[in-house]
Amino acid sequence: MVGVMVGTAAASRQTRSEAFRSIALVVLMTIVPIAVLMIRQVRRGVWENADASNRRERPMLYLVQGAGLIALLAYLTLSGPQSFMVRGVVATLGMVAVCAVATRWIKVSLHMAFAALAATTLAVMGSIVGYVLLLVLPVLAWARLALSRHTPLELALGTLAGVSAGVAIDLL
């Protein structure tokens, strides 16, 4: 979802080579570290699955995710900020921070948060991709329930966090 969001937003605001660079930067600084963490934790038997489905598995996920976002924000700020990228990273970092704090009491669905973030951000931009992603949200919610990964409240909180961050990107 993050790649789709960044790719769609970058394609509408940047040249093809700049958009490719933006996507590559986000993938390398945020998605790759999370993927490496997931693979490592599952192979070591520390996590039950790649979803970090237990609340006790989440702190390390949030630490790596936050560090990647902060590093990306620092890079963007030092390299001549692209306002839409900086706004996106700041809003995403805020969303992740809220979800991390909430983990003390409840396991907010990050799948729903990031999907709702991408759908909202792109829909607010007027992108057809955003509207398609909005249609996917109920299917994703059903899948998370069917897999017994979340409760309806956890899904609702993730959706609320993502929509809020998506709206914040437009307001920043």
N, C-alpha and C positions, 0 to 999 in steps of 0.2 A: 504494500500500500504506500509506503514511504517513497519508493522508487517511482511509482505511478504518479503520485502527487508532485514530486520534485520535477519529474520529466515533463509532465503536462504544463506545470507553471513555468518552467524554464523555457520550454518550446514556444510559449506565447510571448515571452519577454526578451529572449536572447537569440543570438545567432545559433546556428546548428552546432558549431564547435564550442561555443560558450555553454550551451545547454548540456552537451555531452560532458564537459568538464564539471559542471555543477552536479550532474547525476553521479559521475565517478567519485567526486569528492565526498558526497553524502554516503555513497555505498562504502567507500574505503574507511571513512571515519566513524560511521555509526552502525551500519548493517553487518559488515565483516566482523568487527569485534564481538557483537552479540552472537553471531553464528558460531564463531570460534568458542566462545564461552559455552554455548548450548551443547555443542558437540563434545567438548572436554568434560563438562559436568555429567552428561549422560553416560559417556564411556567410562568415567571413573565411578559411576554408580552413586554420585552425590545427589543427582536429580532423578526422579522417577521417569520423566519424559522431557522432551525439548521445550515444552510449554512452561516449565517452572510452575507447575500446577499447585504446589503446596506453598503456603505463605512463608514458611521458613526458607524456601529456596529463592525467594524474591529479592532479599537485600543485595546479593551479589549481582543479580540482573540489573537492578536499579543503579548500582555503583558503576558498572561498566557502561550502561546506557547514558547515565549522567556525564561520565567522564568523556565519552565520545561526543556528546552534544556540546559540552563546554569547549573541548578542543576544536570542534568545527566552528563554534562561535568566535573563538579567539582567532582562528585562521581567517575567517571571513572579515573580521574587524581589522586585522592587520594588513590584509591584501587589498583593501579598497572595497568596502562593503557593498554588496548587492542588496538593496533595501528589502526586496521580497524574501531573499534567503535569510537575512538577519532576523526579520520579523518571524519567519517560519521557525527558525531555530529557537528563538526566545520563547515563543508560544509553546512549542513542543517541550522545551525544558521545563516550563511552568507546569504543563500537563503531567509530565513524568514526576516532577517533585510532589505534586498533589497526590498522585497515585501512590508514590512511595510512602508518604506520610500516612495515608489511609490504610496502608498494608498492616499497620499495627492492629487495626480492628477488622478489616475486610480485604479480600483479594479482588481488587478492581480488575475487570477484564481489559487487558492491554490490547487484545485482538480487536475488541469493539472500540476502544479508545483511538487506536491508530486508524482503523477503518473509518470511523466517524470523523476524525480529523481530516483525512484525505477527502472524503465525500463532501464535507462541509466547505472546506477551503476551495475546492474546485467548483462546487455548485455556486458559491458566492462570487467566484470569478466569472460565472456564466458558462463554464465548460460542460459540454455534454458528458464528458467522462465523470464529472462530479455527480450528475444526475443518475448515471448508470450505477455508480458506486452506492448511491442512496438506496437503490433498489436491491443491492446485494446485502445491505445491513441486516434485514430480517433473516436471510438465509444463514448468514454468519452466526447470528444469535441462536438460531435453531441448532446449528452444528455444535456450538459450545455447550448448549444444554444437553444435546443428544450424547455428547462425549462425557458428560458429567464433570466438566471442567469448571463450571460456574453456576451460580444461582441466578434467578432473574434479577435480583437486586444488584449483584456484581456486574451483570451485563448492562443494566440501566445506568449504573454509576460510570462505567467505562464509556458508554455512549454519551452521557452528559459531559464527561471530561473532554472527549474528543470534539464534540460540537462546540463547547465553550472555547477550546483552543483554536478551532477553525474560525470562529467568529472573531476572536481576539487578533488573529493574523490580519484580518481585514481592517480592524480598528487601530492597530499599532502604527 
